[in-house]
Amino acid sequence: MNVGAPAPARAAVDREQLLVELVDLEGRALGPCPVREAHTAPGRLHRAFSVLLYDSAGRVLLQQRAAVKTRFALRWSNTCCGHPAPGQDLVAAAQTRLAEELGITAAQITPLTEAGVFSYRADDTGSKYVEYEWDHVFVGTLTSGVPVADQDEVREVRWADPRVLAAEIAARAADFTPWLAGVLGVAGEAVPEGARP
């Protein structure tokens, strides 16, 4: 999909040194940990978020992760995802990543709504890193504008019908991030008003 003009360059940040919030098996905060350490095998359970944006036809916006991503590079995934800083408001963290990765501001979407939480663990055999996350899933609708991808984060974007996407994931799981099916499952019936065909 044509995603508009490239996003302006921003100051380089070593995202692997940022802090994530470790949690227990019930999602209670345990304390901070650097991203790289949390993702080093066997992995440490930590808080994350995943965003699914819909359009007025009920399609979901997917991104293909950039080649330089540390984990699960070049795989298709939900609109965006990331880690809140310890104690950071989850919606604020999600809106920040939408703006950084796709140039999508809060004014362009309906308010993000938390659809639910799920936990997953996935080994990236290519990088030897691990995703072990307590993932808060947020949904919203893109009401104006188009994504403007930061090429350091996102290789490509596309819109997908959720039913067709489920069949694609079943047929070609290796093309998608291991958490995408779980995100779609949690989102389930939480499709925002105005995003239903």
Buried (B, 14 or more C-beta within 10 A) or exposed (E): EEBEEEBEEEEEEEEEEBBBBBBEEEEEBBEBBBBBBBBEEEBBBBBBBBBBBBBEEBBBBBBBBBEEBBBBBBBBBBBBBBBBBBEBEBBEBBBBBBBBBBBBEBEBBBEBBBBBBBBBEBBBEEEEBBBBBBBBBBBBBBBEBBBBBBBBBBBBBBBBBBEEBBEBBEEEEEEBBBBBBBBBEBBEEBBBEEBEE
